[in-house]
């Protein structure tokens, strides 16, 4: 009995000692690679250098752009004057382009996100004939670049008389195969079937189940898809180029390109500083959107790719 007591006490002491012992870290983890650090630093400089150039040169006058170094400030700080001139030049056409872009983003990107959320949830949690064929079509659509469909889309919209109208930009933007596939994969893991069955057993209808149960769980994935669609619509250039002729319906991308072409002509150099300032104004909303929604974006990517 005494021997058993001594063995038990010894085991307890060993267990307590192991509890406070420091567990060695796995080999290779926590070490910093100089090569990886250098590559990361180069990528950071490559990414931030154009933004720094844009910000610095937006503070210069037209004369300062010609007389000073591109990556350093000039003597006069003219950022506020450049902003005022940008928004008032040509009767305030830049403001019109900005409002057009917001319209295309809200209607196009917002609508594409809504359709992707509804379609992804339905494809993930409902079985129907031809589901495998739908999956193959979605994967094939993801592989097709948007520029390859621009000309056929123009011909189709031209037959319907919708070219040179906002619908020529909004309707194609509603189709987002990548967003649909992403929401399909996310909804399959983020929304457990047991929760949906419990809601149905409590008497909730399908639409009530989607709004009250599934939609809050799909919020990270929805924000992720929204960010992708907003960036794609905000930076869309080729589709408006072939669809629109009226400058009053130009988005920012097409309007700034028109100013840039004007700056390249004889006597048009006076608007070059407006192109730079307008480009700075164009990228600010995207940066703000990523900074405000990055936590939803990161959690959305992680939740959609990890099996619970």
Secondary structure, DSSP 8 states (H G I E B T S, - for coil): -HHHHHHHHHHHHHHHHHHHS-----TTTT---HHHHHHHHHHHHHHHHHHHHHHHHTTS-HHHHHHS-TTS--SS--HHHHHHHHHHTTTTHHHHHHHHHHHHIIIIIHHHHHHHHHHHHHHHH---TTHHHHHHHHHHHHHS-GGGGHHHHHHHHHHHT-TTSTHHHHHHHT--HHHHHHHHHHHHHHS-HHHHHHHHHTT--HHHHIIIIIHHHTHHHHHHHHHHHHHHHHT--HHHHHH---GGG--HHHHHHHHHHHHTSTT-GGGHHHHHHHHHHHHHHHHHHHHHHHHHHHHHHHHHHS--
